[in-house]
């Protein structure tokens, strides 16, 4: 009888622990800020430029720019993003875009140009991700975590209406 009770307790514990939530998708708080090298900059302007389908077959290109100032020093974050296009429905698809120095062989969400310009000095991405969500009426959320070529990180978090240029 002890073996049955022990077996029942063991199976119950196993079932209860295996039924816990596997949701590891953390909720990101959108701050409407650019953070770089210990400085936090409130975003005052957000723009999007629609280049449509590209000469690189199978991609749709949107460029996002968010900018602001801190102590009269301008900060500008720029991301040129490529989403895969399938079939005749050529639209930009929100998603998570990864750094790729060259165009991937198979269509994938990617970027090869992300820059941060601080007071006229430009730093280029060498890694990281940019996540875009939304899109209706140019309302987007952009969350970026980028490694720059000066060994610094820049994070961007903005949600709102992007002015189309």
Secondary structure, 3 states (H helix, E strand, C coil): CHHHHHHHHHHHHHHHHHCCCCCCCCCCCCCCEEEECCEEEECCEEEEEEEEECCCCCEEEEEEEEEEEECCEEEEEEEEEEEECCCCCCCCCCEEEEECCCCCCCCCCEEEEEEEEECCEEEEEEEEEEEEEECHHHEEEEEEEEEECCCCEEEEEEEEECEEC
